[in-house]
């Protein structure tokens, strides 16, 4: 079975592509390599360098390949950037996704797995956050994902489209073998930033900036839920099998169910690496909620999903194995 993985050379998409291969599926990767890495995708995988904004490319792709399911990971996801450049986010995350959904409809492809986000909820009114939590995004990134969820709901009601939307909290970690990991040219995620600060060998080592120490949390820093990248990919596999078996459209939160503050993550990284993290403190960033922790009971009940990597130290350990082995990331 052929699965189109849009954004399949990015961090999450490349892990998904590998898991699909390992479980006997035939992934077809579409990526423009603006943030992804060709080296992260096995050379035997069909790879198309292009954009979902190109209707002719999509038409030819669906005509050439007997795609049965589409997994969509191709979105811009930096909160701060979305605040500064909202049009960029609405164009890429909303308009381009409409191009993809239109091409799927024309080709008769009716199974879709969407990479959504906890950012659709905004500032939580209850923790952990369940699927019924009010959706009140506080930044354009969250708004863009919420718009697509609403569009998917309308399309599913009006057509044969069936979808699963998985709302990630914080994907983290690397492959336990140390061969794959997180490699963003403009890194904003906490765990790789911490580990990169520990690998900095310059005369004036760069410190890690902690943004905000006055949040209403135990130590004043933001609290987040971290889910290992392979646990996230496994949830996608279960969603895939659910749709193939005739499952109806639905949305699921996807996290570890545990919250860790920025300072707790730093401490865990120091425990894993045996090194001291150089830290400076800055002001809060616009658009950052104080606490985001997933309530994942629905997906656990529906798919019998259970995170394999359930400790923060274990997640960081796999990330450290990647970053310490490949400090420069993928060799593209």
Steps between C-alpha positions, in 0.01 A plus 500: 500500500634841400486779757575858400707666774489875444794658678662158526855637522429705812556388858166328558441408136833322460438283807152424368645402163743261665230338716277455195786324320568276799135398519472405133337808349631691199549866590518765229663816636416850377721772650646829377798466738449852635538362852542126437804293406529265203755298699231417759306293245616158381621515140269213403194710588329684215586865561341798325654843551209739470227708660136425576430850371561362148170353373659349190760317707227363728287394206791313342600346832156353567475386138840327508477339844210297632485694827247367750571714807656844547695602810556875522799635696582798278433805715687793644496465878690781671269694730712816509545503124126456451436812708750700296396361160138380521442512125784254447331256738150534359633459147707190576298331772149579375503590129755234404314234697188590301700434181588157637145417606367613161749279318403207722132555423571512126697175525242326717736462800284507811723413798699780665713524815564855613782630715324740736617663821422584861527865393136486388396514868680819598530569872359196678205536733555147630797263515545241365352620173241264353344503155194683633707793625394835346699596190629854535835533319717795604731511198469465120665157505228365727231679300628347174481146637159559654372629164608177330331290767175687434542459124560127544185471711295671229654296218443174684134589551455591135706230327663160538809644667593327825777649710684478829643818648777444755566797725864485605642649810886500486664237279854426616779245496693304241526147370639269772771391254619860476452508122212747478406808694387860510687732264347843447711772343310753711466302821237614749417178688620481857667159519722536190586856606614370839705219347656726239607741773684210664678416173611858432882503499547868417717725716189683615244225545145601417263474792144374494242774545205421727212721389293603801541410867177652631238257371249352744686168524703327772826669400373788286595348164272355230379142536473274196415140413771311306420200283770286339509518123459121458198494734352775285573302182341190652184700570492593132532134406201416719305787341592365157375152581187651653413684178587201281262286706217749444533727803305826500653847515628601841752716692739388772739675736844348498740548788676321782253624759779640718608862536856618549618857554785650301725480806403135556593419140835672545565299818406174326738581214780564749428164663509320164814668366694564818558857383390838632266702276601868464182701564392863467153637571285714273151645476194298408439433132172613352254215442642254755237348736623418851399131499422254221449139608303243300216286613556199271232273642293505182773366271608248763145365518428514127830363364651330804793737453761516772822704498807275507735784597321634805781663699650838423855371553441220250371745239794734554741205494398405147530862391846526657616188317406664168637847572826377649556264207396752233562847645467655155178312425428329170762513228297629207 
